[in-house]
Amino acid sequence: MTVKRPISTPDPERARKLEAFDRLLTIMNELRENCPWDKKQTIDSLRHLTVEETYELSDAILEGDSEQIKKELGDLLLHIVFYARIASEVNAFDISDVIDALCQKLIERHPHIYGDVVANDEETVKANWEKIKLQKGGKSVLEGVPASLPALIKAMRIQDKARGVGFDWERKEQVWEKVQEEMEEFRREVQRAEEGQDRTTIMNEFGDLLFSLVNYARFLGIDPEEALERTNKKFIRRFQYLETASARDGKKLGEMSLAEMDVYWERAKHL
């Protein structure tokens, strides 16, 4: 592939950014060599902390908190530098290897920028990305979906990657028909279970229904994970109002009727 250099806007802050990254590398080296906690860490010991930091970044993004997003991005960047420093100690790789490999991948995956391929829309770019991955030795377009992803996010990524190679519905109306079909199948299985039939298929049908709803959300441009998390936060906010407001009125949550609790719930909707 011919690598061309596209014109980009000069960055007047480039020197300041490089200086900041160099400072981070220096601090990382100092901590690794002098701090008892940092000296003890391994790639394995950092893993669960990285997962936690990723979720904290996700929360900050959902809240639209720019200051918190900046903080959480810094924490993740620290982890990346930390992993690379640990790997460099056993001559596995260092931070320059990480960055060089990333740069090379980005160039290879964007032949419409660094080569002669034409791609004028997002779908073509994504399709080229998946084709290049297969050409580089990938066995399946789905192998890049981490097995440990939460199921809802995984469903979205699976569908998105399948779409990248053309395996998808053509119109959102078709997907909605599939949602209705899966809903009816789920309803029938629930009814059979109530009549004493085997309940094991209910979970399978419910999974199919969720998968089809994720698909429909994707066609509408909705992130189902974000949508559900926003609803979670809304429920928590309203329920906590129910708890505090009823307590101020001298009522105990476990002793209230559903009708009494619903009064506070309706109030919470208007806050």
C-alpha positions as a Markdown table, in Angstrom:
| # | Residue | x | y | z |
|---|---|---|---|---|
| 1 | Met | 0.0 | 0.0 | 0.0 |
| 2 | Thr | 1.3 | 3.4 | -1.0 |
| 3 | Val | 1.5 | 5.6 | 2.1 |
| 4 | Lys | 0.7 | 9.2 | 1.3 |
| 5 | Arg | 0.8 | 12.0 | 3.9 |
| 6 | Pro | -2.5 | 13.9 | 4.0 |
| 7 | Ile | -2.5 | 17.6 | 4.8 |
| 8 | Ser | -3.4 | 18.2 | 8.4 |
| 9 | Thr | -3.9 | 21.4 | 10.4 |
| 10 | Pro | -0.8 | 22.5 | 12.3 |
| 11 | Asp | -1.0 | 22.0 | 16.0 |
| 12 | Pro | 0.4 | 25.1 | 17.9 |
| 13 | Glu | 0.2 | 23.1 | 21.1 |
| 14 | Arg | 2.3 | 20.1 | 19.8 |
| 15 | Ala | 5.4 | 21.0 | 21.8 |
| 16 | Arg | 3.5 | 21.5 | 25.0 |
| 17 | Lys | 1.8 | 18.1 | 24.6 |
| 18 | Leu | 5.0 | 16.3 | 23.9 |
| 19 | Glu | 6.5 | 17.9 | 27.0 |
| 20 | Ala | 3.6 | 16.8 | 29.1 |
| 21 | Phe | 3.9 | 13.2 | 27.8 |
| 22 | Asp | 7.6 | 13.2 | 28.5 |
| 23 | Arg | 6.9 | 14.4 | 32.1 |
| 24 | Leu | 4.5 | 11.5 | 32.6 |
| 25 | Leu | 7.1 | 9.0 | 31.4 |
| 26 | Thr | 9.6 | 10.5 | 33.8 |
| 27 | Ile | 7.2 | 10.4 | 36.8 |
| 28 | Met | 6.2 | 6.8 | 35.9 |
| 29 | Asn | 9.9 | 5.7 | 36.0 |
| 30 | Glu | 10.4 | 7.5 | 39.3 |
| 31 | Leu | 7.4 | 5.8 | 40.9 |
| 32 | Arg | 8.2 | 2.4 | 39.6 |
| 33 | Glu | 11.7 | 2.6 | 41.0 |
| 34 | Asn | 11.0 | 4.3 | 44.3 |
| 35 | Cys | 7.4 | 3.8 | 45.4 |
| 36 | Pro | 6.7 | 0.5 | 47.3 |
| 37 | Trp | 3.2 | 0.1 | 45.9 |
| 38 | Asp | 4.2 | 0.9 | 42.3 |
| 39 | Lys | 7.2 | -1.4 | 42.5 |
| 40 | Lys | 5.0 | -4.3 | 43.6 |
| 41 | Gln | 2.5 | -4.1 | 40.7 |
| 42 | Thr | 2.3 | -6.5 | 37.8 |
| 43 | Ile | 0.3 | -6.5 | 34.6 |
| 44 | Asp | -2.1 | -9.0 | 36.2 |
| 45 | Ser | -2.5 | -6.9 | 39.4 |
| 46 | Leu | -3.4 | -3.8 | 37.4 |
| 47 | Arg | -6.1 | -5.5 | 35.3 |
| 48 | His | -9.0 | -5.1 | 37.6 |
| 49 | Leu | -8.1 | -1.5 | 38.4 |
| 50 | Thr | -8.0 | -0.8 | 34.6 |
| 51 | Val | -11.5 | -2.2 | 34.3 |
| 52 | Glu | -12.7 | 0.0 | 37.2 |
| 53 | Glu | -11.1 | 3.1 | 35.7 |
| 54 | Thr | -12.9 | 2.3 | 32.3 |
| 55 | Tyr | -16.2 | 2.2 | 34.0 |
| 56 | Glu | -15.5 | 5.4 | 35.9 |
| 57 | Leu | -14.7 | 7.1 | 32.6 |
| 58 | Ser | -18.0 | 5.8 | 31.2 |
| 59 | Asp | -19.9 | 7.2 | 34.1 |
| 60 | Ala | -18.3 | 10.6 | 33.6 |
| 61 | Ile | -19.2 | 10.6 | 29.9 |
| 62 | Leu | -22.8 | 9.8 | 30.7 |
| 63 | Glu | -22.9 | 12.6 | 33.2 |
| 64 | Gly | -21.4 | 15.0 | 30.7 |
| 65 | Asp | -18.8 | 16.1 | 33.3 |
| 66 | Ser | -15.8 | 17.4 | 31.3 |
| 67 | Glu | -13.6 | 17.9 | 34.3 |
| 68 | Gln | -14.3 | 14.3 | 35.5 |
| 69 | Ile | -13.7 | 13.0 | 32.0 |
| 70 | Lys | -10.3 | 14.7 | 31.9 |
| 71 | Lys | -9.4 | 13.1 | 35.2 |
| 72 | Glu | -10.5 | 9.6 | 34.2 |
| 73 | Leu | -8.7 | 9.8 | 30.9 |
| 74 | Gly | -5.6 | 10.7 | 32.9 |
| 75 | Asp | -6.1 | 7.6 | 35.0 |
| 76 | Leu | -6.4 | 5.4 | 32.0 |
| 77 | Leu | -3.4 | 7.0 | 30.3 |
| 78 | Leu | -1.4 | 6.2 | 33.5 |
| 79 | His | -2.4 | 2.6 | 33.2 |
| 80 | Ile | -1.2 | 2.4 | 29.6 |
| 81 | Val | 2.1 | 3.9 | 30.5 |
| 82 | Phe | 2.4 | 1.6 | 33.6 |
| 83 | Tyr | 1.8 | -1.6 | 31.6 |
| 84 | Ala | 4.4 | -0.5 | 29.0 |
| 85 | Arg | 6.9 | 0.3 | 31.7 |
| 86 | Ile | 6.4 | -3.2 | 33.4 |
| 87 | Ala | 6.7 | -4.9 | 30.0 |
| 88 | Ser | 9.9 | -3.0 | 29.2 |
| 89 | Glu | 11.6 | -4.5 | 32.3 |
| 90 | Val | 11.4 | -8.0 | 30.8 |
| 91 | Asn | 12.2 | -6.7 | 27.2 |
| 92 | Ala | 8.7 | -7.6 | 26.0 |
| 93 | Phe | 7.9 | -4.1 | 24.6 |
| 94 | Asp | 7.9 | -0.5 | 25.7 |
| 95 | Ile | 5.7 | 2.6 | 25.2 |
| 96 | Ser | 7.3 | 3.4 | 21.8 |
| 97 | Asp | 6.5 | -0.1 | 20.6 |
| 98 | Val | 2.9 | 0.4 | 21.7 |
| 99 | Ile | 2.6 | 3.7 | 19.9 |
| 100 | Asp | 4.4 | 2.6 | 16.7 |
| 101 | Ala | 2.2 | -0.5 | 16.4 |
| 102 | Leu | -0.9 | 1.6 | 16.9 |
| 103 | Cys | 0.2 | 4.2 | 14.3 |
| 104 | Gln | 1.0 | 1.4 | 11.8 |
| 105 | Lys | -2.5 | -0.2 | 12.3 |
| 106 | Leu | -4.2 | 3.2 | 11.9 |
| 107 | Ile | -2.4 | 3.7 | 8.6 |
| 108 | Glu | -3.2 | 0.2 | 7.3 |
| 109 | Arg | -6.9 | 0.5 | 8.4 |
| 110 | His | -7.4 | 3.9 | 6.7 |
| 111 | Pro | -6.3 | 3.2 | 3.0 |
| 112 | His | -8.8 | 6.0 | 2.0 |
| 113 | Ile | -6.5 | 8.4 | 3.8 |
| 114 | Tyr | -3.1 | 6.9 | 3.4 |
| 115 | Gly | -3.6 | 5.0 | 0.1 |
| 116 | Asp | -5.7 | 5.1 | -3.0 |
| 117 | Val | -8.9 | 3.5 | -1.8 |
| 118 | Val | -12.1 | 5.7 | -2.1 |
| 119 | Ala | -14.4 | 5.8 | 0.9 |
| 120 | Asn | -16.9 | 8.7 | 1.1 |
| 121 | Asp | -19.1 | 7.4 | 3.9 |
| 122 | Glu | -18.9 | 5.8 | 7.4 |
| 123 | Glu | -20.3 | 2.4 | 6.3 |
| 124 | Thr | -17.6 | 2.0 | 3.6 |
| 125 | Val | -14.9 | 2.9 | 6.1 |
| 126 | Lys | -16.1 | 0.3 | 8.5 |
| 127 | Ala | -16.5 | -2.4 | 5.8 |
| 128 | Asn | -12.9 | -1.7 | 4.7 |
| 129 | Trp | -11.7 | -2.0 | 8.3 |
| 130 | Glu | -13.2 | -5.5 | 8.7 |
| 131 | Lys | -11.9 | -6.7 | 5.3 |
| 132 | Ile | -8.4 | -5.5 | 6.1 |
| 133 | Lys | -8.5 | -7.3 | 9.5 |
| 134 | Leu | -9.4 | -10.6 | 7.7 |
| 135 | Gln | -6.6 | -10.0 | 5.1 |
| 136 | Lys | -4.2 | -9.6 | 8.0 |
| 137 | Gly | -4.9 | -13.2 | 9.2 |
| 138 | Gly | -8.1 | -12.8 | 11.2 |
| 139 | Lys | -10.3 | -15.9 | 11.2 |
| 140 | Ser | -13.5 | -14.1 | 11.9 |
| 141 | Val | -14.9 | -10.6 | 11.9 |
| 142 | Leu | -16.3 | -11.4 | 15.4 |
| 143 | Glu | -13.0 | -12.4 | 17.0 |
| 144 | Gly | -12.2 | -8.9 | 18.0 |
| 145 | Val | -15.2 | -8.8 | 20.3 |
| 146 | Pro | -13.9 | -9.4 | 23.8 |
| 147 | Ala | -15.4 | -12.4 | 25.5 |
| 148 | Ser | -15.6 | -10.6 | 28.8 |
| 149 | Leu | -17.7 | -7.6 | 27.5 |
| 150 | Pro | -21.0 | -7.1 | 29.2 |
| 151 | Ala | -23.7 | -8.9 | 27.2 |
| 152 | Leu | -25.6 | -5.8 | 26.1 |
| 153 | Ile | -22.5 | -4.1 | 24.8 |
| 154 | Lys | -21.3 | -7.4 | 23.2 |
| 155 | Ala | -24.6 | -7.8 | 21.3 |
| 156 | Met | -24.2 | -4.3 | 19.9 |
| 157 | Arg | -20.6 | -4.9 | 18.9 |
| 158 | Ile | -21.4 | -8.3 | 17.3 |
| 159 | Gln | -24.2 | -6.7 | 15.2 |
| 160 | Asp | -22.0 | -3.8 | 14.2 |
| 161 | Lys | -19.2 | -6.0 | 13.0 |
| 162 | Ala | -21.6 | -8.2 | 11.1 |
| 163 | Arg | -23.0 | -5.1 | 9.4 |
| 164 | Gly | -19.4 | -4.2 | 8.4 |
| 165 | Val | -19.3 | -7.1 | 6.0 |
| 166 | Gly | -22.9 | -6.7 | 4.7 |
| 167 | Phe | -24.7 | -9.1 | 7.0 |
| 168 | Asp | -27.6 | -7.0 | 8.2 |
| 169 | Trp | -31.2 | -6.0 | 7.6 |
| 170 | Glu | -31.8 | -3.4 | 4.9 |
| 171 | Arg | -34.5 | -1.4 | 6.7 |
| 172 | Lys | -35.5 | -0.7 | 10.3 |
| 173 | Glu | -39.1 | -1.8 | 9.5 |
| 174 | Gln | -37.7 | -5.3 | 9.0 |
| 175 | Val | -36.0 | -5.2 | 12.3 |
| 176 | Trp | -39.2 | -4.1 | 14.1 |
| 177 | Glu | -41.0 | -7.0 | 12.5 |
| 178 | Lys | -38.3 | -9.3 | 14.0 |
| 179 | Val | -38.8 | -7.7 | 17.4 |
| 180 | Gln | -42.5 | -8.4 | 17.3 |
| 181 | Glu | -41.9 | -11.9 | 16.1 |
| 182 | Glu | -39.5 | -12.5 | 19.0 |
| 183 | Met | -41.9 | -10.9 | 21.5 |
| 184 | Glu | -44.7 | -13.3 | 20.4 |
| 185 | Glu | -42.4 | -16.3 | 20.7 |
| 186 | Phe | -41.4 | -15.2 | 24.2 |
| 187 | Arg | -45.0 | -14.7 | 25.2 |
| 188 | Arg | -45.9 | -18.3 | 24.0 |
| 189 | Glu | -43.0 | -19.8 | 26.0 |
| 190 | Val | -44.1 | -17.9 | 29.1 |
| 191 | Gln | -47.6 | -19.2 | 28.7 |
| 192 | Arg | -46.3 | -22.8 | 28.2 |
| 193 | Ala | -44.2 | -22.5 | 31.3 |
| 194 | Glu | -47.3 | -21.4 | 33.3 |
| 195 | Glu | -49.1 | -24.5 | 32.0 |
| 196 | Gly | -46.3 | -26.7 | 33.4 |
| 197 | Gln | -44.1 | -27.0 | 30.4 |
| 198 | Asp | -40.3 | -26.8 | 30.5 |
| 199 | Arg | -39.1 | -23.3 | 31.5 |
| 200 | Thr | -35.6 | -23.6 | 30.1 |
| 201 | Thr | -36.6 | -22.1 | 26.7 |
| 202 | Ile | -37.9 | -18.9 | 28.3 |
| 203 | Met | -34.4 | -17.6 | 28.9 |
| 204 | Asn | -33.4 | -18.4 | 25.3 |
| 205 | Glu | -36.5 | -16.6 | 23.9 |
| 206 | Phe | -35.9 | -13.6 | 26.2 |
| 207 | Gly | -32.3 | -13.5 | 25.0 |
| 208 | Asp | -33.5 | -13.5 | 21.4 |
| 209 | Leu | -35.9 | -10.7 | 22.2 |
| 210 | Leu | -33.2 | -8.6 | 23.8 |
| 211 | Phe | -30.9 | -9.2 | 20.9 |
| 212 | Ser | -33.5 | -8.0 | 18.4 |
| 213 | Leu | -34.2 | -4.9 | 20.5 |
| 214 | Val | -30.5 | -4.1 | 20.5 |
| 215 | Asn | -30.6 | -4.5 | 16.7 |
| 216 | Tyr | -33.6 | -2.1 | 16.4 |
| 217 | Ala | -31.9 | 0.4 | 18.7 |
| 218 | Arg | -28.8 | 0.3 | 16.4 |
| 219 | Phe | -31.0 | 1.1 | 13.4 |
| 220 | Leu | -32.4 | 4.1 | 15.3 |
| 221 | Gly | -29.0 | 5.4 | 16.2 |
| 222 | Ile | -29.5 | 4.6 | 19.9 |
| 223 | Asp | -26.8 | 3.2 | 22.1 |
| 224 | Pro | -28.7 | 0.5 | 24.1 |
| 225 | Glu | -26.2 | 0.4 | 26.9 |
| 226 | Glu | -26.3 | 4.2 | 27.3 |
| 227 | Ala | -30.1 | 4.2 | 27.1 |
| 228 | Leu | -30.4 | 1.5 | 29.8 |
| 229 | Glu | -27.9 | 3.2 | 32.1 |
| 230 | Arg | -29.7 | 6.5 | 31.8 |
| 231 | Thr | -32.9 | 4.7 | 32.8 |
| 232 | Asn | -31.0 | 3.1 | 35.7 |
| 233 | Lys | -29.9 | 6.5 | 36.9 |
| 234 | Lys | -33.4 | 7.9 | 36.5 |
| 235 | Phe | -34.8 | 5.0 | 38.6 |
| 236 | Ile | -32.2 | 5.5 | 41.3 |
| 237 | Arg | -32.8 | 9.2 | 41.5 |
| 238 | Arg | -36.6 | 8.8 | 41.8 |
| 239 | Phe | -36.4 | 5.9 | 44.3 |
| 240 | Gln | -34.0 | 7.8 | 46.5 |
| 241 | Tyr | -36.4 | 10.7 | 46.5 |
| 242 | Leu | -39.2 | 8.3 | 47.6 |
| 243 | Glu | -37.0 | 7.1 | 50.4 |
| 244 | Thr | -36.0 | 10.5 | 51.7 |
| 245 | Ala | -39.4 | 12.3 | 51.2 |
| 246 | Ser | -41.4 | 9.5 | 52.9 |
| 247 | Ala | -38.9 | 9.4 | 55.8 |
| 248 | Arg | -39.4 | 13.1 | 56.3 |
| 249 | Asp | -43.2 | 12.4 | 56.5 |
| 250 | Gly | -42.5 | 9.9 | 59.2 |
| 251 | Lys | -43.3 | 6.8 | 57.1 |
| 252 | Lys | -41.3 | 3.6 | 56.8 |
| 253 | Leu | -40.7 | 2.3 | 53.3 |
| 254 | Gly | -41.3 | -1.4 | 54.1 |
| 255 | Glu | -44.7 | -0.5 | 55.8 |
| 256 | Met | -46.1 | 1.6 | 53.0 |
| 257 | Ser | -48.6 | 0.4 | 50.4 |
| 258 | Leu | -47.8 | 0.5 | 46.8 |
| 259 | Ala | -50.4 | 3.3 | 46.3 |
| 260 | Glu | -48.7 | 5.4 | 49.0 |
| 261 | Met | -45.2 | 4.9 | 47.5 |
| 262 | Asp | -46.6 | 5.8 | 44.1 |
| 263 | Val | -47.6 | 9.2 | 45.3 |
| 264 | Tyr | -43.9 | 10.0 | 46.0 |
| 265 | Trp | -42.9 | 8.3 | 42.8 |
| 266 | Glu | -45.1 | 10.6 | 40.8 |
| 267 | Arg | -43.7 | 13.7 | 42.6 |
| 268 | Ala | -40.2 | 12.5 | 41.8 |
| 269 | Lys | -41.0 | 12.6 | 38.1 |
| 270 | His | -41.5 | 16.3 | 38.2 |
| 271 | Leu | -38.3 | 17.2 | 40.0 |
